[in-house]
Amino acid sequence: MTYKEWAEEYFESAVTIKGKIKELKNSLLTAPTEQLKDINFRISSLYHMYLDCMHIAEDLTKRKGVAF
């Protein structure tokens, strides 16, 4: 596996996570009040995962010319 392929996997994971965040944000509109805190916590956790994936993908893309 090259750095480029590895970066693409992280980017794909980020896109998947972003889609899940969007679903959860949409569910906030219809969720009962007692579930809002839990949903917001999940959104926050997923957002941190999304950012991690994007940063790692970015770093790996910068290294794509280097073989390992």
N, C-alpha and C positions, 0 to 999 in steps of 0.2 A: 504494500500500500504506500502511496506517495503522500506527501504533505497536502498536495492539492486534493486528492481523493478524501483524505481525512478531513480537510477543511469543508468540503462539500457535505460530508456526513453531519458535521456539526451545524452547518447552515440549514440543512434539511430538518434537523431536530429543532432548531430555533423556529422555523416556519410552522412546524407541527405544534409547538408550545404556544406560539402566537395565536394560532387558530383556537386552541383550547381556552386561552385567555378571552378571546372574543366571545366564545360561547358562554363563558361564565359571566362576562359583563352583560350580555343579553339576558341571562337568567336573573340578574339583579332586579330587572324591571318587574318580574312577576313573583319573585321569591317572598316567602313570609318574612316578617320583620326579624324573627328569632334566628333566621338563617343568614342574614346579611353579613354579620360579623365573620362567620365561617367562610362564606364565599369570598369576601374581601381578603381574608387571610390567604386563601388558596390562590387568588389572583396575584397577590403580592409575592408569594413564594414562587409561583410560576414565572412571574416577571423577572425575578432574580435569576432563575434558571435560564430564561431567554437571553438575558444580558450576558451571562457566563458563556453560553453557546456562541453568541455573536462575537464576543471578544476572543474566544479561542479560535473560532473560524478565521477571524481577521489575522491573528498572529500566525496561524498555520499557512494562510495565504501568502504572507510576507516571506515565509520560509520555503515556498513551493519549489524554488530552484535548488534547494539543498536536499540531497538524498540521505536516507537513513537506513 
